[in-house]
């Protein structure tokens, strides 16, 4: 469920949305960081796109000396394996999936939902985590919140789920 204070930008014409774009912020940011992007897109006036920019919870982040900041999950080490708090990662992925499902339940076709975001060292991948149901298979930018790095298939793989 969309949390109070979550940034939701509805279509300007007052008509119900028929598409939805989720913009997922990175470490230390919040949903408002991408708010200026919406008018900059200069969408046609008859576009009926809802933008949802959720805010990550405030967590202590190990690689930043335990500083509390908006983070989808704790990053434990910035080595090649990039160890993260898998429980927090799964909880955040489930939250985003619940937001996506909420849009589908409100009548938005899953083919008209896009998840965009920018995460440091992101893999820009969907399929979703194997342990989280997923209706959306479109990603833009570097979105790794919904990814299971063990399930990642590089661009050009045989899977139709890789973008």
N, C-alpha and C positions, 0 to 999 in steps of 0.2 A: 504494500500500500504506500502511496506517495506520502511521505512524512510532512508534517507541518514545517513550513519554512523552505521546503524544497522548491527550487526554481522551476516553474512551469510557465511557458510562454504559449498562449493559445493563438489560433489564427486571428488575424486582425478583423476579418469581416464578420465575426460573430457566429459564423457557421460552425457546425461540429467538425472536428479534425477528421481527415481521412488518411493521414499518414503521421508518423511520429519519428523524431530523431532524438536519440539519447546522446548526450555529450558527457563523457565521463572524464573528470579532471584527474590530474596527476598528483603526486606527493606534495603536500604543503599548500595546495590550492583549494578552491571550493568551486561550486557550480557557477558562481557569479563571474569567474574569470573568463568564461566563454559567452557571457551575455551579449557583449558588443558584436559577436559574430552573426547573430540572427539578422539584424538590419543590414549588415555588410553583405549578406548573401544576395540581397536585392531580389528576392523571390517574386514571381508574378503576384499581382494583387489578389488574384482569385485562388492562390495556393491555400490549402487547408492543412497546414503542417503544424503539429504540436511539437514543441521542443521541451525536453525534460533534461534538466541538469542537476542530478542528485548531488548531495554533499556527503563526503566520506565522514565517518566518525573521527573524533580526535583521539589519537592513540600515541603512546610513546613509541618512537622509531629508533631501533637499536643502532642502525648505521649513522644516525644523527645524534649520537650520544644520549639517547633516551628522551630527547626533546619531544614534547607532546605537540602534535600537529595533525591536520587532516590527513588521513591515510586509510586506504582501503584494507591494508594489512601491514604488519610489521615486516621490515626487511632486515633479516638477521645478519647477512653478510653480502658484500658486493663482489664475491669471487665469481669465477666462471659459472658455477652452479647456481648462483644467486639464491641462497637459502632464504625462505620466507616462512612466516607463520601460516601453515597450511589451514589451520582451523579458521583463522580470521579471513584468509583468502576465500575459503569455501563459503563462509557466512556472507561475505560481500557479494560473491557471485550469485548466491541464492537471493540476496536482496535485489540485485539488478534483474535477475530472472523474474522475480515477483512483480517488479515494476513493468517489465515487458508483458507478462501475462495479464496484468491489469489493463494494459492498452488493448490487448487482443479481446479481453472480456468486454471492453467498451465498444467493440466493433471495428477496430483497426485491423486490417488484413496483415498477417505476419510478414507478407512480402513487401509491405509498405512501412516496415520498421527498420531503422538503421541504428546501429550502435557505433558511435565514434568516440575516440578518446586518444589521449597522449600520456603514455606511461614511460618512465625512464626504463630503458632496456626492454621495452615492449616487443612482442613478437608479431603484433598486428594480425592475430589469428582468431578465428572461430573455425573449427568446431568448439563448442562449449565444453566445459569440464565434463568428463564422462559421468560424474556423479551428480550432475545438475541437469534436469530436463531443459531442453532448448528448443524454442520455436523459431528463432531468428538465426540466420546464417549469413548476415551481411555485417561487415566491419570496415571502418575507415580509419586510417591512421594507425596508431600503435595501441591496440587494446589487448592487454593480457589478463585483465581481471577475470574474464570469462574462460580463459584458456587453462587447459591442463597441459603443462609443458611436456609431459610424458606422452600426450596424445597428439602433439603438434605435427602437422604434415606440411612440409615446405611448399611454397608456391610451385605449381607445375606438377604436383603429385597427382595421382590417379583419382583422389577423392573429389567428388563434386561439392563437398562441404568446405573446401579450402578456398579462400579468396585472397 
